[in-house]
Amino acid sequence: MKILLIEDSRFMRLAIDRILTRGGHEVTGIADGREGVRRARSGSPDLILLDMMLPGLDGPNVLRELKKDAGTAGVPVVVLTALSKLNAEKLKSEGAAAYIEKSALDLEKNPDLLLEVVARVVSTCGCAAVGATTGR
C-alpha cells in the first residue's frame, strides 16, 4: 500500500517509515504541510499519516484541504497527535479516519500498534472518516 507520511520530525519520519516498510508498505515522507498536500494530490496515496504541528501549513489545515479536494477526499487520514482524546471528536468531524496519540506510539517497544491502526483503517475505510481510534 502507498502511504504518505506528513511529519516534520525527521526522527519520527524515519522510525515510522522503517516500521511501515517492514510491514510491506511503500512510504513517502514529507516534512512540510503544503508539500504534503501537493504530494497527496499528485501521488495518489492509499493512506495518509498526518502530524498536526507542521511548518508551511499546519495539520488541521492540511486535513481540511485534503477533504475538500475531490481527488483526495476519499483517502483515509490517520492523525498523529500529541493532543489528548478530547480532540478526537473534532478530528473525526474534520475527516480523520483515526488518530494515534504520540504518547501511545512507542515505536521501539510496540511497533505493531502503528501497523494495527493502519490495517484497521484500511479494512474499514473505503471512504473518508470512520472515526476509529487507537482505543487508548
Summary of the structure (lengths in Angstrom):
residues: 136
radius of gyration: 13.0
end to end distance: 25.3
largest distance: 38.1
contacts: 440
relative contact order: 0.17
helix: 43%
strand: 18%
